[in-house]
Amino acid sequence: MSSLKKELFWRITITVIVVFVVIGVLSIFQLYLSGMKAARAFIRNVNNTVTSFINGYLRKFYVVVDVLSRIPEVRYAPYLTDEERRKVLEIYRIFQEADRDIYYLYSGYENGFLLINDYEPAEGYDPRVRPWYRAALESRPRPTGGIPYKEFKTKELLFSVSKVLTDDEGNVTGVISVETLLERLLRNFPRSFNNYETVTTYVLRDDQTIIIHPDESLLTMKISDVIGRNLPITGLSGEIEYEINGEKKMAYYSRIPELEWIVVTSVDKSELLRPILINVGIVSIFFTGIISLTTVFINNWFNGKVLKPLNSLKEDVEKIMVGRTPDVSSYPDNEIGTVSKEIYSLTERELYKKNQQLRNLNEKLEKLSVTDELTGLFNRRKMDEELEKEFHLWKRHRRPFSLLMIDIDDFKKVNDTYGHLVGDDVLKRVARLLVSSLRASDVVARWGGEEFLILCPETTLNEAMSLAERIRTKIEGETFENGLNVTVSIGVCEMKDHETIDDLLKEADDNLYLAKQRGKNRVVSG
């Protein structure tokens, strides 16, 4: 009986060890995969958060330079009187007071003239040789994607968004520029990086020049000069790995096509693996303890439920052999029973909650990324996507579509006369009137400032003209706050033989310009 006990002990022990080792290895492997998935999701969410922040932070500067570059007094400032220049400077001051993120707002001109508030240029200062001026010329006609440089006198590190100014013939007259402190931009980066200490987010231009980085010594350097090669960036977003100073990095990147920027969020791979390995160690210790306790328990159970009854049977046989009557009431049933155990669940409720929070945050960020905050309409980025879709449908099936480019007439006077709150109310009311005038298939977006753009699928030019006239009449008949009446000018065009979306937009913009020239409050289709 002693040999049977030993054999059962070893068989049970080996079986338990094998079973739990297999379960433990599978659990550890699943734990590793889950940990890496969570780490990648964290990096991706941080990157998306920063990308959305940068889009929102700089978009307003693009709007500012775009709006100001259209004002004739700004374009022709060197040829104006001192009183007219003071009016331009007052416009600059209003913009600066409206947005404290604007550090400087100024314009430089081809004759070397500089128009700026509260700043005395150093001797020999020539705006035409400054980085912001040259970058705007190279980026013409689009605004620059933003460049960092040192202020001429204070040597503060500034970040500028600039756009070329032109006369009516398209000749360059100067450059309008908005500056913000790079330190302020970095300080306002979302600080949701507490999970990992080595998380770094930086920004590259498309040529992989570093333009935003917490380490100022790396600014304007090529990333290849830092890590020995370019980052393997191919699509709009994705995961990459690279090495710097012997430290392996895991990173996620997102492109901002309209800025020609790449936002990169990286973290040391060793830091990502550290908590995972700690959890693996804890799980290994847990399974070691479970194996030991289970082996003791099963052996004791076997001894009590199998070996003890067998030993009792031996004693009872001996009793029968000597003529004694055994007590059979102490025997168990013939079926010893089945043992079922539920293994500890590795899914933690808190982890599930965190994933839900991240999912909700992503949904909010996605909505913010396509919506204009003031009017609730789609923003320019979303409209660009819809235009691309419709353009591809037209190229494939020649399905007609038209555009309506709408501009509120004399909107600056509304802001100057009644204030920006009334101006904002006008924008929101006009947005609601546009939405109420459209079909379910039409798409309307705030294109910038007081401009709106409507995409009308399956719509010919004549149909679009009728819609535009209804909109113009409807807005003209609306009474706004303070008894104010406003009108709109509308440029209309239909997709025909345009090579690109930009060509179509230019035609709509040209028609809008004609509507303005012909007296405003009218619809023009060319």
C-alpha positions in Angstrom: 0.0 0.0 0.0 2.9 2.3 0.7 4.2 1.9 -2.9 0.8 2.8 -4.4 0.6 5.9 -2.3 4.0 7.0 -3.6 3.1 6.3 -7.2 -0.2 8.2 -6.9 1.7 11.1 -5.2 4.2 11.5 -8.1 1.6 11.0 -10.8 -0.7 13.6 -9.3 2.2 16.0 -8.7 3.5 15.7 -12.3 0.0 16.0 -13.8 -0.7 19.1 -11.7 2.6 20.7 -12.6 2.2 20.0 -16.4 -1.4 21.3 -16.4 -0.6 24.5 -14.5 2.6 25.1 -16.5 0.7 25.0 -19.7 -2.0 27.2 -18.4 0.6 29.6 -16.9 2.6 29.9 -20.1 -0.6 30.6 -22.1 -1.7 33.1 -19.5 1.7 34.8 -19.4 1.8 35.0 -23.2 -1.7 36.5 -23.3 -0.7 38.9 -20.5 2.3 40.0 -22.6 0.1 40.5 -25.7 -2.5 42.5 -23.7 0.3 44.6 -22.1 1.9 45.5 -25.5 -1.6 46.2 -27.0 -2.4 48.6 -24.1 1.0 50.3 -24.4 0.6 50.8 -28.2 -2.9 52.2 -27.6 -1.5 54.6 -25.0 1.1 55.9 -27.4 -1.4 56.2 -30.2 -3.9 58.1 -28.0 -1.2 60.5 -26.7 -0.2 61.1 -30.4 -3.8 61.7 -31.5 -4.4 64.0 -28.5 -1.3 66.1 -29.4 -2.1 66.1 -33.1 -5.6 67.4 -32.4 -4.2 70.0 -30.1 -1.7 71.2 -32.7 -4.4 71.4 -35.3 -6.6 73.5 -33.1 -3.8 75.7 -31.8 -2.3 76.6 -35.2 -5.5 76.6 -37.2 -6.5 79.9 -35.7 -3.2 81.4 -36.8 -3.7 80.2 -40.4 -7.2 81.8 -40.3 -5.7 85.1 -39.0 -3.0 85.4 -41.8 -5.5 84.2 -44.4 -8.1 86.8 -43.4 -5.6 89.7 -43.0 -3.9 88.9 -46.3 -7.1 89.7 -48.1 -7.4 93.2 -46.6 -6.2 95.8 -49.2 -4.8 98.1 -46.6 -2.5 95.3 -45.3 -1.4 94.4 -48.8 -0.5 98.0 -49.8 0.6 99.4 -46.4 4.0 100.9 -47.6 2.0 103.1 -50.0 -0.5 104.4 -47.4 -0.6 107.5 -45.3 0.5 107.3 -41.6 -3.2 107.5 -40.5 -4.1 104.6 -42.7 -1.2 102.6 -41.4 -2.3 103.3 -37.8 -5.7 101.8 -38.7 -3.9 98.6 -39.9 -1.9 98.5 -36.7 -5.2 98.9 -34.8 -6.5 95.8 -36.6 -3.4 93.9 -35.6 -3.9 95.0 -32.0 -7.5 93.8 -32.0 -6.4 90.4 -33.2 -3.6 90.2 -30.5 -6.0 91.2 -27.7 -8.6 88.6 -28.9 -6.0 85.8 -28.8 -3.3 85.9 -26.1 -1.4 83.1 -27.9 -0.4 85.7 -30.5 2.9 87.0 -29.4 3.6 89.3 -32.4 1.4 90.1 -35.4 3.2 92.1 -38.1 3.8 92.5 -41.8 7.1 93.1 -43.8 7.3 94.4 -47.3 9.4 94.2 -50.4 10.8 97.7 -49.8 12.1 96.7 -46.4 9.2 98.4 -44.5 8.0 96.7 -41.3 4.5 97.3 -39.8 4.3 96.1 -36.1 2.9 97.2 -32.8 5.1 97.9 -29.7 8.4 96.8 -31.2 11.4 98.9 -32.2 13.5 96.9 -34.8 17.2 96.7 -34.1 19.5 98.7 -36.3 20.0 97.1 -39.7 16.9 94.9 -39.3 15.6 93.9 -42.7 12.4 91.7 -42.7 13.2 90.4 -46.2 16.1 88.3 -44.9 14.3 86.9 -41.8 13.4 83.2 -41.8 9.6 83.9 -41.6 9.8 86.1 -44.7 11.8 83.6 -46.8 9.7 80.7 -45.7 6.5 82.4 -46.8 8.0 83.2 -50.3 9.0 79.5 -50.7 5.5 78.3 -49.6 3.6 80.8 -51.8 0.7 80.9 -52.3 0.0 78.6 -49.3 0.8 79.8 -45.7 3.9 78.3 -44.2 3.6 75.2 -42.1 5.2 77.1 -39.2 8.9 77.5 -38.6 10.9 78.0 -35.3 13.6 80.8 -35.2 15.2 83.1 -32.7 13.9 86.7 -32.3 16.4 89.2 -33.7 16.9 91.2 -30.4 15.7 89.1 -27.5 16.8 85.7 -28.9 13.6 84.2 -27.7 12.6 81.1 -29.6 9.5 81.9 -31.7 7.2 80.0 -33.9 5.7 81.7 -36.9 2.9 81.2 -39.4 3.3 83.5 -42.5 1.6 84.1 -45.8 2.7 86.1 -48.8 0.9 89.4 -49.6 0.2 90.1 -53.3 -1.3 93.0 -55.3 -4.2 92.5 -57.7 -1.9 91.3 -60.4 -0.4 88.6 -58.2 2.9 90.4 -57.6 4.5 90.0 -54.1 4.2 93.1 -51.9 5.2 91.6 -48.6 4.5 88.9 -46.0 2.0 88.8 -43.1 3.1 86.8 -40.1 1.8 85.6 -36.7 4.2 84.5 -34.0 3.8 82.6 -30.8 6.4 81.6 -28.3 7.6 78.0 -28.8 7.7 77.6 -25.1 4.0 78.5 -24.9 3.1 76.0 -27.5 5.1 73.3 -25.7 3.6 74.3 -22.3 0.1 73.9 -23.7 0.8 70.4 -25.0 -1.7 67.9 -23.3 0.1 66.5 -20.2 -1.4 63.0 -20.2 1.9 61.3 -20.1 2.1 60.1 -16.5 2.0 56.4 -17.4 5.5 56.5 -18.8 8.4 58.9 -18.0 10.2 58.6 -21.3 7.3 59.6 -23.5 8.4 62.4 -25.9 6.3 64.1 -28.6 7.9 66.1 -31.3 7.1 67.5 -34.8 8.9 67.0 -38.1 8.3 68.7 -41.4 7.8 66.3 -44.4 11.5 66.4 -45.1 12.0 65.2 -41.5 13.5 68.4 -40.2 12.7 68.8 -36.5 10.6 71.9 -35.9 9.1 71.3 -32.4 10.9 69.4 -29.7 11.3 69.6 -25.9 15.1 69.7 -26.5 15.7 73.0 -28.2 19.2 72.0 -29.3 17.6 69.6 -31.8 15.4 72.2 -33.5 16.1 72.7 -37.3 18.2 69.5 -37.3 17.3 66.6 -39.6 16.1 63.5 -37.7 18.8 61.5 -39.7 21.5 63.6 -37.9 20.1 62.5 -34.6 19.4 58.8 -35.1 21.6 58.1 -38.2 18.7 57.6 -40.7 15.3 58.9 -41.6 12.3 57.5 -39.8 10.4 54.8 -41.9 7.3 57.0 -42.4 5.1 56.1 -45.4 1.4 56.5 -44.7 -0.8 59.0 -42.9 -0.2 57.3 -39.5 1.3 54.2 -38.1 3.7 52.5 -35.7 7.5 52.6 -36.1 10.6 51.5 -34.2 14.0 53.1 -34.2 17.1 53.3 -32.0 18.9 56.3 -30.6 22.1 56.1 -28.5 21.6 52.4 -28.1 18.0 52.8 -26.7 15.3 51.2 -28.7 12.2 53.4 -29.2 8.6 52.5 -30.0 6.7 55.3 -31.7 3.5 56.3 -33.3 3.2 59.0 -36.0 0.4 61.0 -37.5 0.6 63.3 -40.6 -1.1 66.7 -40.8 -1.2 67.0 -44.6 -2.3 70.6 -44.8 0.6 71.7 -42.6 3.1 69.2 -44.1 3.9 68.1 -40.6 4.5 64.8 -38.9 3.7 64.4 -35.2 5.7 61.6 -33.6 5.2 60.2 -30.1 7.9 57.9 -28.8 8.8 56.0 -25.6 11.6 53.8 -24.6 10.8 50.2 -25.4 12.4 49.0 -22.2 10.0 51.2 -20.2 7.1 49.6 -22.0 8.3 46.1 -21.2 9.2 46.8 -17.6 5.6 46.8 -16.2 4.7 43.9 -18.4 7.7 41.8 -17.1 6.7 42.8 -13.5 3.2 41.5 -14.1 4.6 38.3 -15.7 6.8 37.8 -12.6 3.8 38.3 -10.3 1.7 35.8 -12.4 4.6 33.3 -12.3 4.8 33.5 -8.5 1.1 33.2 -8.3 1.0 30.1 -10.4 4.0 28.6 -8.4 2.0 29.0 -5.2 -1.1 27.6 -6.9 0.8 24.6 -8.0 2.2 23.9 -4.5 -1.2 24.3 -2.8 -3.1 22.3 -5.4 -0.6 19.4 -5.2 -0.9 19.2 -1.5 -4.7 19.6 -1.7 -5.2 16.9 -4.4 -2.9 14.4 -2.7 -4.7 14.9 0.6 -8.0 14.6 -1.2 -6.8 11.4 -2.9 -5.6 10.0 0.4 -9.0 10.8 2.1 -11.3 9.7 -0.8 -9.4 6.8 -2.4 -6.5 5.5 -0.3 -8.3 5.7 3.0 -11.3 3.8 1.8 -9.0 1.2 0.3 -7.1 0.8 3.5 -10.4 0.5 5.3 -11.4 -2.2 2.9 -8.2 -4.1 3.7 -9.0 -3.9 7.4 -12.5 -5.0 6.8 -11.3 -8.0 4.8 -9.0 -8.9 7.6 -12.0 -8.6 10.0 -14.1 -11.0 7.8 -11.3 -13.5 7.7 -11.3 -13.6 11.5 -15.1 -13.7 11.6 -15.8 -10.2 12.6 -18.6 -8.1 10.9 -17.3 -4.9 9.2 -19.1 -1.5 9.4 -19.9 -0.7 5.8 -21.8 2.5 6.6 -18.6 4.5 6.5 -17.9 3.8 2.8 -18.5 6.5 0.2 -20.6 6.0 -2.9 -18.9 4.1 -5.8 -18.5 7.4 -7.7 -15.8 9.5 -6.0 -17.1 12.6 -7.8 -15.8 15.2 -10.2 -13.6 18.1 -9.3 -14.4 21.4 -11.0 -12.6 24.5 -10.4 -12.9 27.9 -12.0 -9.5 29.4 -12.9 -8.8 33.0 -11.8 -10.0 35.4 -14.4 -7.3 37.6 -15.8 -9.6 40.3 -17.1 -9.7 43.1 -14.6 -12.7 45.4 -14.3 -10.6 48.5 -13.9 -8.7 47.8 -17.1 -12.0 47.5 -18.9 -13.1 50.8 -17.5 -9.9 52.5 -18.7 -10.4 51.1 -22.2 -14.0 52.5 -22.2 -12.7 55.9 -21.1 -10.0 55.9 -23.9 -12.6 54.8 -26.4 -15.0 57.7 -25.4 -12.1 60.1 -25.5 -11.2 59.0 -29.0 -14.8 59.5 -30.1 -14.8 63.0 -28.7 -11.5 63.9 -30.3 -12.7 62.5 -33.7 -15.8 64.7 -33.5 -13.7 67.8 -32.5 -11.3 67.1 -35.4 -14.1 67.4 -38.0 -16.4 70.1 -36.4 -16.2 73.9 -36.3 -16.5 74.8 -32.7 -18.5 78.0 -33.2 -21.1 77.1 -35.8 -21.3 73.3 -35.3 -20.8 72.8 -39.0 -18.1 70.6 -40.5 -14.7 72.2 -40.6 -12.4 72.7 -43.5 -10.6 69.4 -42.9 -13.9 67.4 -43.1 -15.0 69.3 -46.2 -11.7 68.5 -47.9 -12.4 64.8 -47.3 -15.9 65.1 -48.7 -14.6 67.0 -51.7 -12.1 64.2 -52.4 -14.8 61.5 -52.2 -17.1 63.4 -54.6 -14.2 64.2 -57.0 -13.3 60.5 -57.2 -17.0 59.6 -57.9 -17.0 62.2 -60.7 -13.8 60.9 -62.3 -15.2 57.3 -62.2 -18.9 57.8 -63.1 -19.1 61.5 -64.2 -21.7 62.1 -61.6 -22.3 65.9 -61.6 -21.8 68.0 -58.5 -21.6 71.7 -57.8 -20.1 74.1 -55.2 -21.5 77.2 -53.5 -18.9 79.5 -51.9 -20.6 81.9 -49.6 -19.2 85.0 -47.9 -21.1 87.3 -45.5 -20.9 90.9 -46.9 -19.2 93.5 -44.8 -18.8 91.2 -41.9 -15.8 93.2 -40.5 -18.2 96.1 -40.1 -20.5 93.9 -38.1 -17.6 93.0 -35.7 -16.3 96.6 -35.6 -19.8 98.1 -35.0 -21.5 95.6 -32.8 -18.7 93.6 -31.3 -17.4 90.0 -31.8 -20.3 88.5 -29.8 -22.8 89.8 -32.2 -20.5 88.7 -35.1 -20.4 85.2 -33.6 -24.2 85.2 -33.3 -24.4 86.2 -37.0 -22.1 83.3 -38.0 -24.2 80.8 -36.0 -27.5 82.1 -37.3 -26.3 82.1 -40.9 -25.0 78.5 -40.4 -28.5 77.4 -39.2 -30.1 79.1 -42.1 -27.8 77.3 -44.5 -28.5 73.9 -42.9 -32.3 74.5 -43.0 -32.0 75.3 -46.8 -30.2 72.2 -47.8 -31.1 68.6 -48.8 -30.0 65.7 -46.8 -27.3 64.8 -49.3 -25.7 68.3 -49.3 -22.7 69.0 -47.2 -22.0 72.5 -45.6 -18.8 73.6 -43.8 -17.4 76.7 -42.4 -14.6 77.3 -44.9 -12.8 80.0 -42.9 -13.7 83.3 -41.1 -17.1 84.4 -42.5 -16.9 82.1 -45.5 -19.0 78.9 -46.0 -18.7 76.2 -48.6 -21.6 73.9 -49.7 -21.1 70.7 -51.7 -24.1 69.7 -53.7 -23.9 66.1 -55.1 -25.9 65.1 -58.1 -26.5 68.8 -58.8 -26.1 70.7 -62.1 -25.1 74.4 -62.4 -28.7 75.6 -63.0 -29.9 73.6 -59.9 -27.1 75.0 -57.8 -27.9 78.6 -59.0 -31.5 78.1 -57.9 -30.4 76.9 -54.5 -27.9 79.7 -54.1 -30.6 82.3 -54.9 -33.0 80.8 -52.3 -30.2 81.0 -49.7 -29.3 84.6 -50.6 -33.0 85.6 -50.4 -33.6 83.7 -47.2 -30.6 85.4 -45.4 -31.4 88.8 -46.8 -34.9 88.5 -45.3 -33.7 87.4 -41.9 -33.5 89.9 -39.0 -30.6 89.3 -36.7 -29.7 90.5 -33.2 -30.1 94.3 -32.6 -32.3 94.5 -35.7 -29.3 93.8 -37.9 -29.8 92.7 -41.5 -27.0 91.0 -43.4 -26.5 89.8 -47.0 -24.3 87.3 -48.6 -22.4 87.0 -51.9 -22.2 83.6 -53.5 -19.9 82.1 -56.1 -21.3 79.0 -57.9 -19.6 76.5 -60.1 -20.1 73.0 -61.4 -17.5 70.2 -61.8 -16.7 70.0 -65.5 -13.3 69.4 -66.9 -11.3 70.6 -63.9 -8.0 68.8 -63.3 -8.1 69.1 -59.5 -10.3 70.1 -56.6 -8.2 73.2 -56.2 -9.1 74.2 -59.7 -12.8 73.9 -58.9 -12.4 75.8 -55.6 -10.5 78.5 -57.4 -13.4 78.9 -59.9 -15.9 79.2 -57.0 -13.7 81.7 -55.2 -13.2 83.7 -58.5 -17.0 83.8 -58.9 -17.4 84.9 -55.3 -14.9 87.7 -56.0 -17.0 88.8 -59.0 -20.1 88.8 -56.9 -18.3 91.1 -54.5 -17.1 93.4 -57.3 -20.6 93.6 -58.9 -22.1 95.1 -55.7 -22.4 92.2 -53.3 -25.7 90.5 -52.2 -25.8 88.5 -55.5 -25.1 85.1 -57.0 -22.5 84.7 -59.8 -21.6 81.6 -61.7 -18.9 83.0 -64.0 
